[in-house]
Amino acid sequence: MAHSEITEKLPAQTKEIWRTFWILLGITAFEFLIAFTIDADTYKWTKIGIFIILTIVKAYYIVGIFMHLKNEVKSLIWTIILPCIFVVWLIVALIVEGGYIGLVRYIGK
């Protein structure tokens, strides 16, 4: 059986899952390339920014395709996304505010 005959018999959802797999594999390979080739001391914040953006893209594909959220009603999607945004904001705010305590204790000595 030829490759084209096999891919013609696959359902559309299976093709979409394989397409998503290859996209995620490509993004992960690109992350590894960045991790091992770019100098961590010089471009620390650039690497962190790239990793955050690529992680959000990978999360979009995982949630959209594998968890079937891409085809849901927009209000359901927003009820999932908004609390996640607030939790991330809370974590960032706690980390930033927590850093001030160490700074105040260091200056106070």
VENCOR-V636712 format. One line per field, one symbol per residue. ss: DSSP state (H for helix, E for strand, - for the rest). phi: phi as a letter, one per 40 degrees, with the letter a starting at -180 (. if undefined). burial: + if it has 9 or more other ideal C-beta (glycine too) atoms within 8 Angstrom, else -. A space follows every 10 residues. Layout:
# VENCOR-V636712
ss->???
phi->???
burial->???
This chain:
# VENCOR-V636712
ss->--HHHHHHH- -HHHHHHHHH HHHHHHHHHH HHHHHHH--- ---HHHHHHH HHHHHHHHHH HHHHHH---- ---HHHHHHH HHHHHHHHHH HHHHHHHHHH HHHHHHHH-
phi->.ccccccccc cccccccccc dccccccccc ccccccbccc ccbdcccccc cccccccccd ccccccbfcc cccdcccccc cdccccccdc cccccccccc ccccccccc
burial->-----+---- ----+++--+ --++--++-+ +--+------ ------+--+ +--+--++-- ++++++--+- -----++--+ ---------- ---------- ---------
